[in-house]
């Protein structure tokens, strides 16, 4: 009788683990498609995009409108503003 009782406890713990794994899987499947960035952090209206444009304009002023010196800053605009 004692061994039957231990077996029932073992089955209950196993079922609990299965339910926890199902919950974790569903939780991850819901959260992963959301991504890490909100709409405010990307795109042409973002702070990163605005800052990248300011750095590019400052580079143009410093280098007498010679855009060949400011190519890395322009690439930063492309990435920050999502122009790819």
Residue, then its C-alpha position, 0 to 999 in steps of 0.5 A: x500500500x505504501x508503494x502505491x501512495x508514492x507512485x501517486x505522488x510521483x504521477x502528480x509531480x509529473x503532471x504538474x511539470x507537464x502543465x508548467x511546461x505547457x504554460x511556459x511554451x504558450x507564454x513564450x509563443x505569445x511574447x516572442x512575436x511582440x518583439x523588443x522594440x515599440x513603435x516609438x523606438x524605430x522609424x522616422x519619428x524616433x529619437x535615434x533617427x532624429x539624433x542620427x540626422x543631427x550628427x549627419x548635419x553637423x558632419x556636413x557643416x564641419x566638412x564644408x558640405x563634402x558628403x564623402x566624409x560623412x558616409x558613415x553618419x549617413x549609414x547611421x541614418x539609414x539604420x536608425x530611421x529604418x530606410x533599408 
